[in-house]
Amino acid sequence: MTESRVVFVDTTPYIYGLEHNDQYYDRVKAFFADSKNQMVTSAITVEEYCIVPYRNKETGLINNFKRFLADTETRMISIDTDIRHC
């Protein structure tokens, strides 16, 4: 595929990538490195990712996640019944 594409990224790929999951890290890394992907996510994903690090006071994981979202220019979208316009 040569066209750019908008891809909604849910919580699991962030966990696998940022926490270096042995089984999936290489695949997730390649996905995020693909410059054709314009990534979008939601506040729900942010909450899901951050809940355990907040509970465990692992601020480094939270900071890495927020920095990663900014570095990859991930766009935040609203989750509602009219999501087709993202």
C-alpha positions, 0 to 999 in steps of 0.5 A, spaced: 500 500 500 502 506 498 497 511 500 497 514 507 492 511 511 489 513 518 489 508 523 486 508 530 490 505 535 487 502 541 491 500 548 495 494 546 500 496 541 502 502 546 503 497 551 507 492 547 511 497 544 513 501 550 514 496 555 518 492 550 513 485 550 518 480 547 513 476 543 510 483 539 515 488 540 518 487 533 511 487 529 509 493 533 515 497 532 515 496 525 507 498 525 509 505 528 515 506 524 511 506 518 510 513 516 504 512 511 500 511 518 497 517 521 495 514 528 489 517 532 487 514 538 482 517 544 482 519 551 479 512 553 486 509 550 490 514 554 486 512 561 487 505 559 494 505 558 495 510 564 491 506 570 496 501 572 502 506 571 498 511 576 496 506 581 504 503 581 507 510 581 511 509 575 511 516 572 516 514 567 511 509 563 506 515 563 511 520 561 514 515 555 507 514 553 505 522 553 512 523 549 511 518 544 504 520 542 507 527 541 513 524 537 508 520 533 503 526 532 498 521 534 491 525 533 486 525 539 479 524 537 472 523 540 469 517 541 461 518 540 456 515 535 458 519 529 466 517 529 465 516 521 468 523 521 475 522 524 
